[in-house]
């Protein structure tokens, strides 16, 4: 399996980013902790460094440090049933633990509840712990549509958010720079979508496991030239791999779609497991979430249409709309089956999966497998049980060929 060369460049960019964030106090910059679904572009405009506890949670999971940090949170009185991103982050802050020695101290917290409700209490806990101001952007769930009333409600909050940033940073918001940042944000998202779309080719030049890794920049530094430049490099490499018939999974026979967050501590094992069956995960609902809302944004009027995009993300819509999104992806990427990660931590992502499974099955006739795990906490995952279920599912798929 040929390694993706661009990965080295991305590691360099992320290392520089974390060093800049950790030394912000010496350079006079402000640091904002922000939820993964939150509007980062105004922070980029204000030259405030965005830091994502969820990204850090992913690193904790990938480093297999999740169980220890979750246990520490439980000893602090937090329930084992809470989100492992939240519990590992809350406990990590008290000991400067984790794979990078803890996150830099925030000057402010930005919480957007378009991904879940847990973030509200999680960020309240951290705002008290660090004694810093907290801004909450409330996005109503769009079960079927985004009403004009909801649109105005969220749009009003965007301007309150800008006012909050001005007060927290002591600087005025640059509306001209916002136009530039908005265009870069859309450009970066389009390039990321183009990277993901290279997997429409058979054999696929990359897998969803690769996408999980390369996602970091579109989440963290969206709205910067750095993101645009990097994804152009990555896209060029993927197109070159297609030209030279370099496959993510040699002898690719079966194409699969992944639903939900990655099992961060198990990505290598799962990747090898599916590859052993000549199966490639060619798409997923998670990494595509950072470009799926582009259709709601006017790049020439980014600030005014931001509310549309940030409210109608994948986790903030109804079950029927989620199922429709998966059906579209199954067709687009020519998937033979679906792997659904029933994630013990992420309730908004997981609770509707059985209904989605039925809808997708009835409309596409594509089989699906539900595996139970967690994104960070290894204690909630049985490798042997998962292996048996994957093996049985793959044998069933192979029998159809």
Buried (B, 14 or more C-beta within 10 A) or exposed (E): EEEBEBBEBBEEBBEEBBEBBBEBEEEEBBBBBBBBBBBBBBBBBBEBBBBBBBBBBBBBBBBBBBBBBBBBBBEEEBEBEBBBBBBBBBBBBEEEBBBBEBBBBBBBBBBBBBBBEBBBEBBBBBBEEBEBBBBBBEBBBBEEEBEEEBBEBBBEBBEEBBEBBBEBBEBEBEEEBBBBBBBBBBBBBBBBBBBBBBBBBBBBBBBBBBBBBBBBBBBBBBBBEBBBBBBBBBBEBBBEBBEEEBBBBEEBBBBBBBBBBBBBBBBEBBBEBBBEBBBBBBBBBBBBBBBBBBEBBBBEEBBEBBBBBBBBBBBBBBBBBBBBBBBEBBEBBBBBBBBBBBBBBBBBBBEBBEEBBEBBBEBBEBBBBBBBBBBBBBEBBEEEEBBEBBEEBBEEBBEEE
